[in-house]
């Protein structure tokens, strides 16, 4: 491990990987959204939200973010004073989603302003395999490759255990909703997670960005299980958003509603962030699709049924 390893993480998923590798003490800067694991509490914040979204509705948030990103801006901004004070030797950032962390432009500008200039490690995963590859790359860069490879093997082993059991069970027609108003389908690694857990989601888009879809497409697909997983939110917020779906045309007639199989999940912890906790996300989905085959023994509050009339 480099003797003067000082890591600034611009995104929560990278912070989680750093800590999984036992490098929490090397973190000298994090984003304002880095809230896991507990040992990151109190770390200097070097990335903050550049927009005030707290008072906006879901639809207003979507429009405001889309307009800013569409105009070449970013939802997040690097605190140059804080990052200079942190003086990192390694910056972890991404060029995947401008709604998740500072994009490449911001990181490049920061690099130019720092002396000595730190290295930048880009994490741009589109699939679960990419997430594990990013973990190993981080391990190689920080002298913890053996630990990273061990964690990757363990993650694959847990997923494989779910896949083997699910393969012998009927597929469950399900839809994964990443935003409620407007409706977004699942993207990136989510479709493969759904498939491994025994779900059949014909709407979500594998290995690409989540996209807006008309509600009529969901109603026409008529899923037997509906997963409400608004990006960036926990279970309580997902429950609140899910209740807003009741005003949608044809809501009461959905198979998932009739069968009381509408679930809110902790997107922030187990689905939206490309880290090792995605494995728990696969296990959550498997339980929701086939509870008799996959009893839940994981974290409390990871999901909750949406109360229906």
C-alpha positions as CSV (number, residue, x, y, z in Angstrom):
1,X,0.0,0.0,0.0
2,X,1.4,3.5,-0.9
3,X,2.8,5.1,2.3
4,X,1.0,8.4,1.7
5,X,-2.3,7.1,0.4
6,X,-4.8,9.9,0.8
7,X,-8.2,9.1,-0.8
8,X,-11.0,11.5,-1.8
9,X,-14.1,9.8,-2.8
10,X,-16.7,11.7,-4.9
11,X,-19.4,9.1,-4.7
12,X,-20.9,6.9,-2.0
13,X,-20.4,3.6,-3.8
14,X,-16.6,4.2,-4.0
15,X,-16.5,5.2,-0.3
16,X,-18.2,1.8,0.5
17,X,-15.6,-0.1,-1.6
18,X,-12.7,1.8,0.1
19,X,-14.0,0.9,3.5
20,X,-14.6,-2.7,2.5
21,X,-10.9,-2.9,1.6
22,X,-10.0,-1.7,5.1
23,X,-8.9,1.8,4.0
24,X,-11.4,4.0,5.9
25,X,-8.4,5.6,7.7
26,X,-7.0,6.7,4.4
27,X,-10.2,8.6,3.4
28,X,-9.5,12.3,3.6
29,X,-12.6,13.5,1.7
30,X,-16.1,12.3,0.9
31,X,-19.3,13.5,-0.7
32,X,-22.2,14.8,1.5
33,X,-24.1,11.6,0.6
34,X,-21.5,9.2,1.9
35,X,-23.3,7.7,4.9
36,X,-22.1,4.1,4.9
37,X,-20.4,2.4,6.6
38,X,-20.6,4.2,10.0
39,X,-16.9,4.9,10.2
40,X,-17.2,7.6,7.4
41,X,-19.1,9.8,9.7
42,X,-17.2,13.0,10.4
43,X,-15.0,12.7,7.3
44,X,-14.4,16.1,5.5
45,X,-17.0,16.7,2.9
46,X,-15.5,17.8,-0.4
47,X,-18.5,17.3,-2.7
48,X,-21.9,18.9,-2.1
49,X,-25.2,19.2,-4.0
50,X,-25.3,22.3,-6.2
51,X,-29.1,22.5,-6.3
52,X,-31.7,23.0,-3.6
53,X,-34.1,20.1,-4.2
54,X,-35.6,19.7,-0.7
55,X,-38.8,21.7,-1.3
56,X,-39.5,20.2,-4.8
57,X,-42.0,17.5,-5.8
58,X,-40.8,14.4,-7.5
59,X,-41.8,15.7,-10.9
60,X,-40.2,19.1,-10.2
61,X,-37.0,17.3,-9.1
62,X,-36.9,15.3,-12.3
63,X,-37.4,18.5,-14.5
64,X,-34.9,20.5,-12.6
65,X,-32.2,17.9,-12.7
66,X,-32.9,17.1,-16.4
67,X,-32.7,20.8,-17.3
68,X,-29.4,21.2,-15.5
69,X,-27.8,18.1,-16.8
70,X,-29.2,18.8,-20.3
71,X,-27.6,22.2,-20.2
72,X,-24.2,20.8,-19.5
73,X,-24.2,21.4,-15.8
74,X,-23.9,19.0,-12.9
75,X,-26.1,18.3,-9.9
76,X,-23.0,18.2,-7.6
77,X,-20.1,20.5,-7.1
78,X,-16.6,20.0,-5.8
79,X,-15.6,22.3,-2.9
80,X,-12.3,23.4,-4.1
81,X,-11.2,24.9,-0.8
82,X,-12.0,21.6,1.0
83,X,-10.3,19.4,-1.6
84,X,-7.1,21.5,-1.4
85,X,-7.1,21.2,2.3
86,X,-7.6,17.4,2.0
87,X,-4.7,17.2,-0.4
88,X,-5.6,13.7,-1.8
89,X,-3.2,11.5,-3.6
90,X,-6.0,9.6,-5.2
91,X,-9.5,10.8,-6.3
92,X,-12.3,8.3,-6.9
93,X,-15.0,9.5,-9.2
94,X,-17.2,8.4,-12.1
95,X,-18.3,9.4,-15.6
96,X,-21.5,7.3,-15.5
97,X,-24.3,9.5,-14.2
98,X,-24.3,13.3,-13.6
99,X,-27.2,12.9,-11.2
100,X,-25.1,10.7,-8.9
101,X,-21.8,12.5,-8.5
102,X,-19.6,15.2,-10.2
103,X,-19.0,14.2,-13.8
104,X,-15.7,14.0,-15.6
105,X,-15.5,17.7,-16.3
106,X,-15.5,18.7,-12.6
107,X,-12.9,16.1,-11.7
108,X,-10.6,17.3,-14.5
109,X,-10.9,20.9,-13.4
110,X,-10.0,19.8,-9.8
111,X,-7.0,17.9,-11.0
112,X,-5.7,20.9,-12.7
113,X,-6.0,23.1,-9.6
114,X,-4.2,20.7,-7.2
115,X,-0.5,20.6,-6.5
116,X,0.8,18.0,-6.4
117,X,-1.7,16.5,-8.8
118,X,-3.5,13.4,-7.5
119,X,-4.3,10.3,-9.6
120,X,-7.8,9.9,-10.7
121,X,-9.5,6.4,-10.7
122,X,-12.7,6.4,-12.8
123,X,-15.5,4.0,-11.8
124,X,-18.1,3.7,-14.6
125,X,-19.9,0.4,-14.1
126,X,-22.8,-0.7,-16.3
127,X,-23.2,-4.2,-14.9
128,X,-22.6,-6.2,-11.7
129,X,-19.4,-7.6,-13.3
130,X,-18.2,-4.0,-13.9
131,X,-18.8,-3.2,-10.2
132,X,-16.5,-6.1,-9.2
133,X,-13.9,-5.1,-11.8
134,X,-13.9,-1.6,-10.3
135,X,-13.4,-3.1,-6.8
136,X,-10.4,-5.1,-8.1
137,X,-9.0,-2.1,-9.9
138,X,-9.2,-0.1,-6.7
139,X,-7.5,-2.9,-4.8
140,X,-4.7,-2.9,-7.4
141,X,-4.3,0.8,-7.1
142,X,-4.2,0.8,-3.3
143,X,-2.1,-2.3,-2.6
144,X,-5.1,-4.3,-1.4
145,X,-5.7,-6.4,-4.5
146,X,-5.8,-9.7,-2.7
147,X,-8.5,-8.5,-0.4
148,X,-10.4,-7.1,-3.3
149,X,-10.3,-10.4,-5.2
150,X,-11.5,-12.2,-2.0
151,X,-14.5,-9.9,-1.7
152,X,-15.3,-10.3,-5.4
153,X,-15.2,-14.1,-5.0
154,X,-17.5,-14.0,-2.0
155,X,-19.9,-11.7,-3.8
156,X,-20.1,-14.0,-6.8
157,X,-20.6,-17.0,-4.5
158,X,-23.6,-15.4,-2.8
159,X,-25.2,-14.5,-6.2
160,X,-24.5,-17.9,-7.6
161,X,-26.3,-19.5,-4.6
162,X,-29.4,-17.4,-5.4
163,X,-29.2,-18.2,-9.1
164,X,-29.0,-21.9,-8.6
165,X,-32.1,-22.0,-6.4
166,X,-34.1,-19.6,-8.5
167,X,-33.4,-21.6,-11.7
168,X,-35.6,-24.4,-10.4
169,X,-38.5,-22.1,-9.7
170,X,-41.2,-20.5,-11.9
171,X,-40.2,-17.0,-13.3
172,X,-42.2,-14.2,-11.7
173,X,-43.4,-11.4,-13.9
174,X,-42.1,-8.3,-12.1
175,X,-41.4,-4.6,-12.8
176,X,-38.7,-2.6,-11.1
177,X,-39.5,1.1,-10.9
178,X,-36.6,3.5,-10.3
179,X,-38.8,6.7,-10.1
180,X,-42.5,7.2,-9.6
181,X,-43.3,10.6,-11.2
182,X,-42.5,10.3,-14.0
183,X,-42.0,6.6,-14.2
184,X,-38.5,5.3,-14.8
185,X,-37.7,1.6,-15.5
186,X,-34.7,-0.2,-14.1
187,X,-31.3,0.2,-15.8
188,X,-27.6,-0.7,-15.6
189,X,-27.2,-3.8,-13.3
190,X,-30.8,-4.0,-12.1
191,X,-32.2,-6.2,-14.9
192,X,-29.6,-8.9,-14.3
193,X,-30.3,-8.7,-10.6
194,X,-34.0,-9.3,-11.3
195,X,-33.2,-12.2,-13.6
196,X,-30.8,-13.9,-11.1
197,X,-33.5,-13.6,-8.4
198,X,-36.1,-15.3,-10.5
199,X,-37.9,-12.3,-12.0
200,X,-39.0,-11.6,-15.5
201,X,-38.9,-7.9,-16.2
202,X,-39.5,-7.2,-19.9
203,X,-39.4,-3.4,-19.5
204,X,-36.1,-2.6,-17.8
205,X,-33.0,-1.8,-19.9
206,X,-29.8,-3.8,-19.0
207,X,-26.4,-2.1,-19.0
208,X,-27.7,1.3,-20.0
209,X,-29.2,4.3,-18.2
210,X,-32.7,4.0,-16.6
211,X,-35.2,5.8,-18.9
212,X,-38.6,7.4,-18.6
213,X,-41.5,5.1,-19.7
214,X,-45.2,5.8,-20.0
215,X,-47.4,4.4,-17.2
216,X,-49.4,2.6,-19.8
217,X,-46.5,0.4,-20.6
218,X,-46.4,-0.8,-17.0
219,X,-50.1,-1.3,-16.9
220,X,-49.9,-3.2,-20.2
221,X,-47.2,-5.5,-18.9
222,X,-49.3,-6.1,-15.7
223,X,-46.6,-7.3,-13.4
224,X,-47.4,-9.8,-10.6
225,X,-44.8,-8.1,-8.4
226,X,-44.0,-4.4,-8.4
227,X,-40.8,-3.2,-6.8
228,X,-40.7,0.6,-6.0
229,X,-37.1,1.6,-5.7
230,X,-36.7,5.4,-6.2
231,X,-33.1,6.2,-6.8
232,X,-31.4,7.9,-3.8
233,X,-34.2,7.1,-1.3
234,X,-34.6,4.6,1.5
235,X,-37.5,2.4,2.3
236,X,-39.6,5.0,4.2
237,X,-39.4,7.4,1.3
238,X,-40.1,4.7,-1.2
239,X,-43.3,3.8,0.7
240,X,-44.4,7.3,0.5
241,X,-43.8,7.5,-3.2
242,X,-45.4,4.1,-3.9
243,X,-48.7,5.4,-2.3
244,X,-48.8,8.1,-5.0
245,X,-49.2,5.4,-7.7
246,X,-52.8,4.7,-6.5
247,X,-54.1,7.6,-8.7
248,X,-52.7,6.0,-11.8
249,X,-55.2,4.7,-14.3
250,X,-55.8,1.0,-13.9
251,X,-53.9,0.8,-10.6
252,X,-56.5,-1.3,-8.8
253,X,-56.6,-3.8,-11.7
254,X,-52.8,-4.5,-11.6
255,X,-52.0,-8.1,-10.8
256,X,-49.4,-7.0,-8.3
257,X,-52.1,-4.8,-6.5
258,X,-54.6,-7.6,-6.6
259,X,-52.1,-10.1,-5.1
260,X,-50.8,-7.5,-2.6
261,X,-47.3,-7.8,-4.1
262,X,-46.3,-4.2,-4.2
263,X,-43.0,-3.6,-2.3
264,X,-41.0,-0.5,-1.4
265,X,-37.2,-1.2,-1.1
266,X,-34.2,0.7,0.2
267,X,-32.8,1.8,-3.1
268,X,-30.1,3.9,-1.6
269,X,-28.5,0.9,0.1
270,X,-29.1,-2.1,-2.1
271,X,-29.9,-1.1,-5.6
272,X,-28.8,2.4,-6.7
273,X,-25.2,2.4,-5.5
274,X,-22.8,0.2,-7.5
275,X,-21.2,-1.5,-4.5
276,X,-21.0,-4.9,-2.8
277,X,-24.4,-4.3,-1.1
278,X,-26.0,-5.1,-4.5
279,X,-25.6,-8.7,-3.5
280,X,-28.0,-8.1,-0.7
281,X,-30.3,-6.5,-3.3
282,X,-30.4,-9.7,-5.2
283,X,-31.3,-11.6,-2.1
284,X,-34.1,-9.1,-1.3
285,X,-35.6,-9.6,-4.8
286,X,-35.3,-13.4,-4.5
287,X,-37.2,-13.2,-1.2
288,X,-39.9,-11.0,-2.6
289,X,-40.4,-13.2,-5.7
290,X,-40.2,-16.6,-3.9
291,X,-40.5,-16.1,-0.1
292,X,-41.0,-19.8,0.5
293,X,-37.6,-20.6,-1.1
294,X,-35.7,-17.6,0.2
295,X,-36.6,-16.7,3.8
296,X,-35.4,-13.3,4.8
297,X,-32.6,-13.1,7.4
298,X,-31.0,-9.9,6.2
299,X,-31.2,-6.3,7.5
300,X,-34.5,-5.1,9.0
301,X,-36.0,-2.2,7.0
302,X,-34.5,-3.3,3.7
303,X,-38.0,-3.5,2.2
304,X,-41.6,-3.1,3.2
305,X,-45.0,-4.1,1.7
306,X,-47.0,-1.2,0.4
307,X,-50.3,-1.1,2.4
308,X,-53.2,-1.4,0.0
309,X,-56.9,-1.0,0.6
